Amino acid sequence: MRFVLTILALLYLVPSLFAVGKVQVYILAGQSNMQEQGVVDLDHPEYYNGGKGILNNVMKNPEMASRYAHIKDEQGDYVIRDDVFVRHQTKDGLKTGGLSIGFTSYSGKHHIGPEFQLGHVIGDATKQPVLLIKTAWGGKSIYKDFRPPSSGGEVGVFYKQMLAEIDEGLKNIKSEFPQIGKNYELAGFVWFQGWNDMFDKEALEQYEGNLVNLITDVRHVLNTPELPVVIGETGNMGEEVGDNMKAIRVAQKRAAERLQHAAFVKTTAFARPKEESPNVGHGHHWFGNAESYFLIGDAMGRAMVELRQLKKE
């Protein structure tokens, strides 16, 4: 009888043990706006516009207090999550650890990218541990640098490098993140890029097709034909922009519509004026406004959560 009760107890525990499940891995790829650029605490009056638009200041807005409440602890320090982790290979070395500020190509912990709030959103919606593999470089186009095999011509150096970093990250989960185990599931791919393709007529004309090919080829290489994909709009400087930027946005939206299990995330509403931002000369980087990057990550994260729910239905 005691043996039977023990077996029944173990069977009762199985669902909770399996609830931990496989590590949910998301790939975050693109160019400099995926890397970072949202300023956290730099407030030099000349170089950072006195701290306007930095994370430390935008979160003081009473109207936004509840939205930012989760990112600092009771002592006023930025939270480091123990269920969401980030891997980012930079030119200066590998950054790994629990999700917080500073997972950017810059040294120190003075910037954020979309991964910051995206990780919070996905982590809050996921029972299993989450790993974000971030692979991005500034000033890169799909037309050349990320050019996928299906587009013909020479395969882009950074397309290959992106896949190499993904492969390395997956192989090293156990050694780099021993607290979360080695079993994983590829859960999603987030793409945030487009600036460089705007300035070449042929690159702009081919952008939609090249992006569809890139997603299709990545899914094929990773053996995940239904991998959920989120494509972030190049929404810098809001709605009133030139024809080239409008064209790249249309191409991004149409690419998402052509792909199954994909979502286009509109971001123009998150643009902030340069006068309210720390890097007044960096329109290509959302003027470094941390609120912009926070809201972009939030929208991307919510889109991914919705995609994954739709995929399960």
BALOMI-802361 format. One line per field, with one value per residue: residue in three letters; x, y, z of N, C-alpha, C in turn. Coordinates in pm, whole numbers, plus 32768, in hexadecimal, padded with zeros to 4 digits. Layout:
<rs>
vofi = (ALA  ...) $
nxx = (X  ...) $
nyy = (Y  ...) $
nzz = (Z  ...) $
caxx = (X  ...) $
cayy = (Y  ...) $
cazz = (Z  ...) $
cxx = (X  ...) $
cyy = (Y  ...) $
czz = (Z  ...) $
</rs>
This chain:
<rs>
vofi = (MET  ARG  PHE  VAL  LEU  THR  ILE  LEU  ALA  LEU  LEU  TYR  LEU  VAL  PRO  SER  LEU  PHE  ALA  VAL  GLY  LYS  VAL  GLN  VAL  TYR  ILE  LEU  ALA  GLY  GLN  SER  ASN  MET  GLN  GLU  GLN  GLY  VAL  VAL  ASP  LEU  ASP  HIS  PRO  GLU  TYR  TYR  ASN  GLY  GLY  LYS  GLY  ILE  LEU  ASN  ASN  VAL  MET  LYS  ASN  PRO  GLU  MET  ALA  SER  ARG  TYR  ALA  HIS  ILE  LYS  ASP  GLU  GLN  GLY  ASP  TYR  VAL  ILE  ARG  ASP  ASP  VAL  PHE  VAL  ARG  HIS  GLN  THR  LYS  ASP  GLY  LEU  LYS  THR  GLY  GLY  LEU  SER  ILE  GLY  PHE  THR  SER  TYR  SER  GLY  LYS  HIS  HIS  ILE  GLY  PRO  GLU  PHE  GLN  LEU  GLY  HIS  VAL  ILE  GLY  ASP  ALA  THR  LYS  GLN  PRO  VAL  LEU  LEU  ILE  LYS  THR  ALA  TRP  GLY  GLY  LYS  SER  ILE  TYR  LYS  ASP  PHE  ARG  PRO  PRO  SER  SER  GLY  GLY  GLU  VAL  GLY  VAL  PHE  TYR  LYS  GLN  MET  LEU  ALA  GLU  ILE  ASP  GLU  GLY  LEU  LYS  ASN  ILE  LYS  SER  GLU  PHE  PRO  GLN  ILE  GLY  LYS  ASN  TYR  GLU  LEU  ALA  GLY  PHE  VAL  TRP  PHE  GLN  GLY  TRP  ASN  ASP  MET  PHE  ASP  LYS  GLU  ALA  LEU  GLU  GLN  TYR  GLU  GLY  ASN  LEU  VAL  ASN  LEU  ILE  THR  ASP  VAL  ARG  HIS  VAL  LEU  ASN  THR  PRO  GLU  LEU  PRO  VAL  VAL  ILE  GLY  GLU  THR  GLY  ASN  MET  GLY  GLU  GLU  VAL  GLY  ASP  ASN  MET  LYS  ALA  ILE  ARG  VAL  ALA  GLN  LYS  ARG  ALA  ALA  GLU  ARG  LEU  GLN  HIS  ALA  ALA  PHE  VAL  LYS  THR  THR  ALA  PHE  ALA  ARG  PRO  LYS  GLU  GLU  SER  PRO  ASN  VAL  GLY  HIS  GLY  HIS  HIS  TRP  PHE  GLY  ASN  ALA  GLU  SER  TYR  PHE  LEU  ILE  GLY  ASP  ALA  MET  GLY  ARG  ALA  MET  VAL  GLU  LEU  ARG  GLN  LEU  LYS  LYS  GLU) $
nxx = (8053  80C0  8182  80E4  806A  814A  8191  80AE  80C7  81B1  815A  80A1  8147  81C9  8157  8196  82A8  82E4  8284  834C  83E7  847C  8587  8526  8580  85CD  8621  86BD  86EF  879E  87F5  889A  87CC  875A  882C  8851  8845  878F  87A2  8803  8864  8910  8958  89D4  89E3  8A29  8A6A  89A0  88B0  8864  87EE  86EB  85E5  8667  8673  8670  85ED  84FD  8461  8406  8327  81E6  8103  8160  81B8  8155  8189  829C  82D9  8339  844A  8509  8588  8529  85F8  8642  86E2  872C  8671  86E6  8696  8643  85DB  85D9  86C6  87EA  88B3  89BA  8A97  8B9C  8C7E  8D45  8D36  8C86  8B42  8A81  896C  886D  8742  8757  87B9  88B1  88FE  898D  8A50  8AF7  8BE5  8BC4  8A92  89CB  890C  87E8  873F  863B  8621  8607  8500  8469  84C6  8466  834F  8325  8395  82E7  8209  8245  8278  835A  84C7  8561  862B  86D7  8775  8843  889D  8939  899D  8A1E  89C3  8981  8906  87F4  8806  8917  89C8  8934  88DC  8813  882C  875B  8727  87DC  891E  8A42  8A52  8A09  8B04  8ABE  89CF  8A27  8AC4  8A03  8970  8A3E  8A6B  8976  8979  8A5A  8A00  8928  89AA  8A41  89A0  898D  8A8B  8AAA  89C4  898A  88C4  87D2  87C7  87ED  8739  866E  857E  8547  84AB  8462  84A0  8524  852E  85D5  861F  868D  86D7  87C5  8789  86E9  876D  87C8  875E  8728  8744  8674  8595  85A1  857B  8495  847C  8579  856F  84A0  851C  85F8  8581  8502  85E0  8672  85BC  85C3  86D0  86D9  8627  8519  8402  8317  835B  830F  830C  8369  8361  83EF  838B  843A  8424  848C  8488  8379  823E  8254  8321  8421  83F8  848E  84AC  83A1  836E  840E  8391  8299  82F1  8351  8265  81D2  8274  8253  8148  8151  81C5  818A  8121  8189  81BF  8191  8211  81AB  8254  8262  81D6  826D  833F  83FD  8425  8558  859D  8547  85ED  8721  87F4  8810  8861  883F  8774  8757  8774  8696  86B7  8731  8677  85FD  84F9  8486  850D  84C4  83AB  83A0  8412  8352  826B  82C2  82F0  81EC  816E  81F3  81A8  8096  80A1  810B  8042  7F78  7FE9  7FD6  7ECD) $
nyy = (7F87  8079  8094  80B5  81A9  824B  823F  82B5  83B3  840A  840B  84D4  85A9  85C2  866D  8770  8766  874F  8840  88FA  88CD  88F6  89DA  8B0D  8B94  8CC0  8D6F  8E9D  8F7E  9057  91AD  92D5  9345  926B  921A  92DE  9426  94B9  959B  957C  9600  96D4  9827  9914  9A71  9ADB  9A05  994B  99CE  9A29  994F  9925  984F  9766  961F  9621  970E  9717  9658  96D2  975D  979A  9739  965B  95B4  94B8  9416  9401  9393  9293  9280  92D7  928D  928F  931A  93C6  936E  92EC  91D9  9089  8F7E  8E2B  8D6B  8DA9  8DC3  8E4A  8E3E  8ED5  8F10  8FE9  90D2  90F4  9021  8F0C  8F2E  8EBB  8E56  8E97  8F3A  9095  91EF  925F  9196  91BE  923A  92F5  9347  9316  9367  9411  9426  93B2  92C5  924D  9151  916B  91BB  910B  9013  9017  9014  8F20  8E6E  8E8A  8E12  8D0B  8BC4  8B24  8B3E  8C51  8CA2  8D9C  8DBF  8E9D  8F32  9010  9128  926D  9346  929D  91F3  9137  9105  90E8  90AB  8FFF  8F51  8E4A  8CEA  8C9D  8D7F  8D8C  8DCF  8E43  8DBC  8E6D  8EE6  8F1F  8E9E  8D98  8DAF  8DEB  8CF9  8C56  8CBC  8C85  8B6D  8B3A  8BA7  8AFC  8A06  8A35  8A5A  89BF  89E1  8AF8  8B4E  8AB3  8A9C  8A79  8990  88B0  886A  88E3  89B1  8A43  8B6D  8C5F  8D6D  8EAA  8FC9  90F5  91EA  92A9  93A8  93D9  936D  9424  94E2  949A  9467  936D  92BE  9315  92DE  91CA  9181  9113  900E  8FA9  8FA7  8EF1  8E0F  8DFB  8DBD  8CCD  8C2F  8C2A  8BA6  8AAF  8A59  8A42  897D  89AC  89DD  8A62  8B2C  8C36  8D8A  8EDA  9013  9145  9290  938E  9496  958E  96E5  970C  973D  9800  97F5  97BC  973F  9655  95DC  95AF  94F3  941B  93D0  937A  929D  91FA  91C2  913C  905F  8FD4  8F94  8EDC  8E02  8CDE  8CBD  8DB0  8F04  905F  9178  92B1  93E1  94F6  959D  95A6  964E  9764  98C7  996E  9A37  99DD  9913  9857  9840  9919  992C  9838  97B9  96CB  9617  9627  970B  96BA  9698  960A  95C3  9592  94A6  93FB  93EB  9382  9284  9223  9215  9161  907F  9048  9010  8F27  8E79  8E68  8DF2  8CF8  8C8C  8C80  8BC5  8ADE  8AAA) $
nzz = (8000  8054  7F8F  7EAC  7EE7  7EE2  7DD3  7D64  7DCF  7D4F  7C46  7C58  7C7B  7B88  7AB5  7B1C  7B21  7A12  79C4  79DB  78FA  77AD  7764  76E3  75BD  7520  73FB  73BE  72C9  71DF  7191  720B  72AA  731D  73B4  7485  7514  75A8  76A8  77FA  78ED  78B9  78C3  7870  783E  7744  7691  76B3  76BA  77B5  782E  77D7  777E  77CB  7867  7981  79B1  7914  798B  7A6A  7A34  7A9F  7A1A  799F  7A61  7ABF  79E4  79DE  7AD2  7B0E  7AD5  7B89  7CD3  7E34  7EA7  7DE9  7D1E  7BD7  7B73  7B63  7AAD  7B03  7A68  7961  7867  77C1  769F  7603  750B  74ED  744D  7502  75AC  764D  76CF  77D5  78A2  79A2  7938  791C  7929  7838  777D  767E  7565  75CA  76CD  7830  78E8  786A  77A7  76F3  761F  7540  75B2  76C5  773E  76A3  76FB  7802  77D6  7748  7801  78DC  7873  7857  78D2  78D0  78DC  782F  771A  7675  754C  74CC  73A2  72E9  721C  71D7  70C4  6FE4  6EBF  6E2B  6D21  6CE5  6DCE  6E7E  6DC3  6D54  6CF5  6C40  6BAE  6AE8  6A49  6AFF  6C3F  6D66  6E46  6F4E  6F68  6F72  7057  7116  7120  717B  727C  72F1  72E9  738C  747D  74BA  74D5  75B5  7691  7780  77FA  7809  7885  797E  7A3C  79C2  7932  7812  774D  764C  7599  7463  7457  73E0  72F1  72CC  720B  71C5  7103  6FE4  6F9B  6EFE  6E01  6D8B  6CF7  6C00  6AC0  6A41  6B17  6BB9  6B18  6B15  6C18  6CA1  6C2E  6C6C  6D83  6DB7  6D4C  6DF8  6EF2  6EAF  6E68  6F58  6FFF  6F7C  6F9C  70B1  70D4  710D  7099  70DB  7183  7259  71F3  7221  7191  71AA  716B  70B5  714C  7187  71E1  71BE  710F  7044  6F55  6E57  6CFF  6CD4  6DD1  6E0A  6D46  6D94  6E7B  6E1D  6D8C  6E5B  6EE5  6E1F  6DF7  6EE8  6ECC  6DFF  6E70  6F34  708A  70E8  714F  7126  71C3  7209  7241  723F  72EC  73CC  73B1  741F  7448  73EC  7498  758B  75CD  7609  7547  7467  735E  72E7  7236  71AD  7273  7315  73A8  748F  7556  7677  76BB  75C4  7570  763E  761C  751A  7543  75F1  754E  7489  7528  7585  7492  744B  751A  74E4  73E3  7422  74BC  7400  7356  73E9  73EF) $
caxx = (8000  8119  81C2  807F  805B  81C2  8185  8046  80FF  820E  810B  8063  81AC  81FF  8134  81DD  8332  82EA  825F  83C7  83F5  84F5  85A8  84EA  85EA  85A4  868F  86A7  8752  878C  8866  88BA  8758  8747  8899  883D  883E  873F  87FC  87CE  8884  8971  890C  8A2A  8990  8A4C  8A6C  8926  883C  883D  87A7  8661  85C6  86B0  861C  8663  8591  8478  8413  83D2  82A8  817A  80A6  819F  81F1  812E  81C7  832A  82E8  837A  84D6  8560  855E  8509  866F  8659  873F  86EB  865B  8728  8638  867E  8592  85F1  8756  8813  8939  89D8  8B24  8BC3  8D08  8DA1  8D29  8C02  8AF3  8A1A  8937  87DF  8714  875C  87F3  893D  891E  899F  8ADA  8B44  8C16  8B75  8A02  8992  88B0  878F  8705  85B5  8622  85ED  8472  843C  84E4  8409  82CA  8326  83AE  826D  81A4  827F  829A  83E0  8532  856B  86AF  86D9  87F6  8842  8906  891D  8A0F  89F2  89E2  897E  8891  87D3  8830  89A0  8A04  88E2  889E  87FB  8847  86EC  8725  8840  8994  8A9A  8A11  8A41  8B5F  8A7B  896C  8A72  8AED  898A  8956  8AAA  8A55  8903  89A8  8AB2  89AE  88DA  8A06  8A81  893F  89AD  8B03  8A9B  8951  8976  884E  8756  87CD  881A  86CD  8632  8523  854B  8424  843F  8508  84FC  8582  85C9  8687  8654  8709  8829  8750  869B  87BE  87F1  86E1  8714  8731  85EE  8535  85AA  8577  8429  84A1  85EF  8547  8457  8581  8649  8533  84EF  8660  8692  8565  85F2  874E  86BB  85C6  84A1  83B4  82A9  8392  82CF  8365  833A  83AE  83DB  838C  849C  83C8  84D4  8458  82E9  81F8  827B  83A8  8431  83BF  84DD  8488  8318  8375  8448  8328  8238  8332  8354  81DC  81AB  82C1  820F  80C9  816F  81FA  8133  8150  81DB  8177  81D3  81F9  81B7  829E  826C  819C  82CE  83A5  83F8  8470  85E4  85A7  8526  863F  87AE  8850  87BF  888C  883B  86EE  875D  8771  8625  86F0  875E  860D  85E6  846B  846E  853C  8471  8328  83B6  8421  82D1  8212  82F8  82D7  815C  8150  8226  8151  801B  80BF  811E  7FBE  7F30  8027  7FAD  7E3D) $
cayy = (8000  80ED  809D  80EE  8236  8290  824C  8319  8436  842F  842D  8555  8610  85C8  86E6  87E5  8759  876C  88CC  8946  88BE  891C  8A68  8B4D  8BE6  8D23  8DAE  8F2B  8F9B  90D2  9207  931E  935D  91F2  9215  9336  94B6  94FC  95C6  9560  965D  973B  98A4  9987  9ADC  9AF4  998D  98FC  9A27  9A35  98D8  991B  97D4  96F0  95C5  964F  9780  96FF  9605  9727  9795  975B  96F4  95DE  9571  942B  93CE  93EC  936A  9211  927C  92F4  9250  92ED  9369  9421  9332  92A7  914A  9023  8F0D  8DA6  8D0F  8DD6  8DD6  8E86  8E23  8F34  8F17  906D  90D4  90F4  8FA8  8ED0  8F57  8E5A  8E6A  8EB0  8FB2  9116  9253  924D  912D  9209  9237  9355  9318  9348  934E  9496  9423  9341  92B2  9213  90D8  9188  91A7  9091  8FA5  901C  8FEB  8E90  8E28  8E8B  8DBF  8C86  8B77  8AF0  8BA2  8C91  8CD0  8DF3  8DC4  8F1C  8F31  9089  917F  92EC  936B  9228  91E5  90B0  90FD  90B8  9072  8F8F  8F14  8DBB  8C97  8C98  8DF9  8D81  8E20  8E1F  8DBC  8ED4  8EC1  8F29  8E32  8D24  8DC9  8DDF  8C6B  8C1F  8CE3  8C39  8AE5  8B3B  8BBE  8A84  899D  8A58  8A7A  897B  8A1A  8B87  8B63  8A31  8A9F  8A5E  8911  88B2  884D  8961  89B8  8AC3  8BA0  8CD3  8DBB  8F37  9010  9186  9217  92E3  942E  93DF  9348  9494  9543  9460  944E  92DE  9280  9338  9295  913B  9169  90B8  8F86  8F7F  8F8B  8E71  8DA7  8DEC  8D74  8C44  8BE7  8C15  8B39  8A31  8A33  8A1D  890F  89DC  8A1D  8AB4  8B82  8CB9  8DF7  8F63  9075  91CC  92FC  93FA  9504  9604  976D  9713  972C  9863  97D4  97BB  96D1  95DB  959C  957C  947B  93AC  93A6  932A  921D  91AA  9194  90DA  8FE5  8F8E  8F5F  8E6B  8D94  8CA5  8CC9  8E29  8F7E  90E1  91D1  933E  9423  9587  95E3  95A7  96B2  97DA  9936  9978  9A94  9993  989B  9871  984A  996B  991F  97AB  9790  963F  95C8  9655  9774  967E  96A4  9589  95A2  9557  941B  93B1  93D2  9327  91FF  91FB  91F1  90E7  9012  9028  8FD2  8E9E  8E2C  8E4D  8D92  8C73  8C5D  8C5D  8B4E  8A6B  8A94) $
cazz = (8000  805B  7F0B  7E51  7F08  7EB3  7D41  7D48  7DF0  7CE6  7BCF  7C73  7C6F  7B01  7A6A  7B4C  7AF7  7984  79AF  79CA  786A  7766  775B  766E  7581  74BC  73B3  73A3  7263  7194  7190  7286  7300  736C  7414  74F8  74FA  760D  7713  7880  795A  7892  78C3  7859  7803  76B7  763E  76C4  76C7  7841  785D  77A7  7738  77FB  78B1  7A0C  79B8  78DC  79E6  7AD5  7A06  7AEB  79C1  7972  7AD5  7AC6  7975  79FC  7B5E  7B1D  7AAA  7BFA  7D51  7EA1  7EC4  7D79  7CBE  7B68  7B8D  7B10  7AB1  7B12  7A10  78D8  7859  7742  766A  7598  74E4  74BC  741A  7574  75FC  765C  7743  77FA  7929  79B1  78F4  7960  78D0  7815  771C  7602  7534  7618  774E  78A0  78E9  7853  7736  76DD  759B  7549  7605  7752  775F  7660  7755  7873  77A8  772B  787E  792D  7833  7840  7949  78C2  78CF  77AC  76F1  7600  7507  7483  733D  729C  71FD  719E  703A  6F8D  6E68  6DFD  6C95  6CDD  6E47  6EAE  6D4D  6D69  6C7F  6BE1  6B5D  6A7F  6A5D  6B6E  6CC2  6DBC  6EB3  6FD0  6F6C  6FA2  70E1  7167  7134  71CD  7307  7321  7300  7401  74F3  74D8  7502  7634  76F9  77FE  7839  7822  78DD  79C0  7A92  7978  78ED  7787  76EF  761F  7528  741C  746E  738F  72AF  72C6  71AB  71D0  70A7  6F6C  6F7D  6E92  6D80  6D55  6CAD  6B81  6A78  6A2C  6B9A  6BE7  6AC6  6B33  6CA9  6CC7  6C08  6CB9  6E0D  6DB3  6D37  6E71  6F56  6E7D  6E6F  6FE6  702D  6F42  6FDE  713C  70CE  7153  702E  7111  71EC  725C  71CD  7232  7144  71DC  7107  70BF  7167  71B5  71C5  71B2  708F  6FDF  6F26  6DC7  6CB2  6CE4  6E4F  6DFB  6CF3  6DE1  6ED9  6DD0  6D6D  6ED6  6F00  6DBA  6E11  6F56  6E98  6DA8  6EC0  6F9A  7114  70EF  7173  7110  7234  71E7  72AD  722E  7360  743A  7395  7474  740C  7415  7509  7605  75C9  762D  74D4  740D  72D4  72C0  720E  7184  72EF  7368  73FE  750C  75BA  76B8  76B6  7540  756F  769D  75DF  74A8  757C  7629  74DF  744E  7584  7585  7412  744F  7574  749B  737B  745A  74E6  7386  7320  7439  73DE) $
cxx = (8057  815E  8164  806F  80D2  81BC  8120  8079  815E  81C4  80C9  80C7  81DD  81D8  8180  8270  8341  82C8  82DA  83EE  8479  8509  856E  854C  85B0  8621  8668  8714  8734  8808  8868  8843  872B  87B6  8876  8819  87E5  8795  87BA  87E6  88E7  8928  8962  89DA  89AD  8A39  89EC  88AD  8808  87EC  8715  864D  8615  8655  8606  85FD  8506  8422  83DD  834C  8235  8118  80DC  81D2  81D1  8172  8258  8341  833B  8410  853A  852B  8546  857F  8690  86BD  86F2  86E6  86AF  86D3  8683  8633  859D  8685  8776  88A0  8951  8A6E  8B41  8C52  8D6E  8D96  8C98  8BBF  8A87  89E7  88A2  87B8  8718  878D  887F  8960  8926  8A30  8B32  8B76  8BBF  8AE2  89B7  892C  8855  8769  867A  85AE  85F4  855B  8437  8452  8488  837E  82C4  833D  8333  8203  81CE  82A2  832B  8448  8538  85FB  86A1  8767  87F3  88B9  88ED  899B  89DC  8A16  89E0  88FB  8872  8808  88BD  89C9  89BA  88A6  888F  8812  87D8  86E1  8789  88B6  89E6  8A50  8A57  8A97  8B17  8A02  89B0  8A99  8A77  896D  89C1  8A96  89DD  892E  89FF  8A62  895F  8934  8A3A  8A1F  8967  8A23  8AF2  8A29  8931  88F8  87CD  875B  87F3  87AC  8683  85CF  8533  84BE  83FF  84B9  84D4  8560  8568  863C  8643  8690  8763  87F1  8703  86E9  87FA  8772  86C4  86FA  86A4  8584  8530  8591  850C  844E  8517  85CB  84FA  84BB  85D4  85FE  8521  856F  8688  863C  8596  8670  8734  8656  8548  8447  8344  82DA  834D  8334  8321  8398  838C  83E7  8400  844D  8408  8491  83C5  82B5  822B  830C  83AB  83FB  840B  84B9  83FA  8318  83AC  83E1  82BE  8271  8336  82CB  81B2  81F7  827F  818D  80DF  819C  8190  8174  81AF  8183  81CF  81AD  8213  81F5  829F  8238  81FF  833F  8390  844B  8500  85F5  858A  857B  86D2  880C  880B  87E7  887F  87AD  86E9  875B  8704  8651  871B  86F5  85EA  8553  8449  8495  84EC  83EC  8332  83C1  839E  8273  8241  82DB  8245  8134  817E  81D1  80D0  8031  80C9  809A  7F6F  7F65  7FF6  7F1A  7E21) $
cyy = (807E  8103  80DF  8182  8288  82A8  82B7  83A6  8467  8457  84B5  85C7  8625  8646  8761  87DF  877D  87FD  8924  8945  88EA  89B3  8A9F  8BB2  8C41  8D62  8E3F  8F59  901E  9128  925B  9338  92DF  91E6  9261  93C2  94FF  951C  95B5  95D3  96CB  97BF  9922  99F3  9AF6  9A78  993B  9952  9A2E  99BF  98D0  9898  975A  969F  95F4  96BF  9762  96AC  9654  9767  9750  970B  966D  9589  94DC  93D9  93AA  93AE  92EC  9213  92A1  92B2  92BA  9346  93CC  93EE  92EE  9210  90F6  8FA5  8E89  8D3D  8D35  8DFA  8E09  8E59  8E84  8F39  8FA1  9067  90CF  9077  8F7B  8F03  8EEE  8E7C  8E7D  8F35  902C  917C  9227  91E1  916A  91FF  929C  9313  9353  9327  93D1  949B  93A9  933B  9279  9199  90F0  916F  912D  9019  8FA2  8FE9  8F54  8E3F  8E1F  8E2D  8D2C  8C41  8B47  8B60  8BD5  8CBB  8D23  8DF1  8E3B  8F20  8FA3  90DC  91FF  92FA  92FA  9221  9152  909D  90C3  906A  8FF8  8F40  8E7D  8D6B  8C9C  8D15  8DF5  8DDD  8DEF  8E28  8E1E  8EA0  8EBF  8ECD  8DB5  8D36  8DBD  8D4D  8C2A  8C41  8C9C  8BAB  8ADC  8B4C  8B44  8A14  89B6  8A79  8A3E  89BB  8AAD  8BA7  8AE0  8A2A  8A7C  89DC  8920  8898  88CD  894B  8A40  8AFB  8C17  8D1B  8E49  8F82  90A6  91C4  9259  9366  9430  93BD  93BB  94E8  950C  9435  93B9  9296  929B  92E9  9200  911A  9104  9027  8F53  8F5C  8F08  8DFE  8D8F  8D9B  8CE2  8BF2  8BCB  8BA4  8AB2  8A00  8A02  89AB  8931  8A25  8A76  8B11  8C0B  8D29  8E7E  8FBF  9100  9234  935C  947C  9584  9686  9775  9708  9788  984F  97D2  973D  964F  9592  9566  94FA  9404  9377  9350  92A1  91C2  9170  9127  9056  8F92  8F4E  8EE4  8DEF  8D5F  8CB6  8D41  8EA1  8FF7  913C  9261  9389  94BB  95D5  95F0  960B  972B  984A  993C  99D3  9A4F  9916  98BB  9883  9894  995E  9893  977E  96FE  95E0  95FA  96C0  973E  967C  961A  9561  9562  94C3  93C4  938B  9377  9298  91CA  91CA  9170  906E  8FE7  8FE4  8F41  8E46  8E07  8DE7  8D04  8C38  8C30  8BDA  8AD1  8A4A  8A37) $
czz = (8000  7FD5  7EA5  7E69  7ED8  7E1D  7D1C  7D64  7D83  7C66  7BDF  7C5D  7BE0  7AB5  7A98  7B25  7A64  7968  799D  7937  7831  7769  76D9  7634  7514  747E  7396  7343  721C  7197  7210  72E1  7348  73D4  7494  74CB  755D  7687  779C  78E1  7935  787E  78B4  7811  7770  7662  7648  76E7  7756  7876  7833  775B  7763  7856  7941  7A1A  7982  793A  7A5D  7AB0  7A4F  7A95  7993  79E6  7ADA  7A58  7994  7A86  7B70  7B06  7B18  7C78  7DBB  7EC5  7E54  7D13  7C4E  7B83  7B2E  7B1A  7ABD  7AC1  797D  78CD  77CC  7720  75F7  7582  74AC  7489  748A  75CA  7607  76DC  775C  7886  792A  7974  794E  78FB  78A6  77B2  7690  75D7  757C  7698  77BD  7892  78DC  77E2  773B  764A  75AB  75A3  7694  7777  7719  76BC  77CD  784A  7791  77AA  78D5  78F5  7826  78C4  7946  78C5  7840  7793  7672  75C6  74AA  7424  72DC  728B  71BC  710B  6FD6  6F3D  6E51  6D70  6C88  6D5B  6E7D  6E39  6D5E  6CEA  6C15  6B8A  6AEA  6A99  6AD4  6BF3  6D1D  6E2D  6F39  6FD9  6FA4  7035  7140  7185  718B  7260  7343  7344  737D  7481  751C  750E  758F  76A4  777F  7845  785C  7882  7926  7A14  7A48  7928  785B  7721  76CB  75AF  74E6  7418  7416  7358  72A0  726F  71B4  7181  7030  6F40  6F02  6E09  6D3F  6CF1  6C2C  6B38  6A69  6AB0  6BCF  6B9A  6AEA  6BC7  6CD2  6CA9  6C57  6D49  6E16  6DA4  6DB4  6EDB  6F2D  6E8A  6F00  701E  6FFA  6F89  706C  7146  711E  70F0  7060  7181  71EA  7243  71E3  71E6  7176  716F  7120  70CF  7198  7187  71A0  7124  7021  6FB6  6E8E  6D84  6CC7  6D65  6E49  6DAC  6D41  6E45  6E94  6DB2  6DE7  6EF5  6E9E  6DCD  6E7E  6F26  6E40  6DF4  6F21  7022  7123  710E  7158  7184  720B  725C  72A5  72A6  73D3  7423  73EF  7435  743F  748E  758E  7616  75E4  75B7  7461  737A  729C  729E  71E4  71FC  734E  73CD  7486  757A  75F4  76B5  7630  7541  75CD  765C  7565  74DB  75B4  75BA  749B  74A6  7584  7502  7411  74A8  752B  742C  73B2  748C  746C  734C  7369  7423  7368) $
</rs>
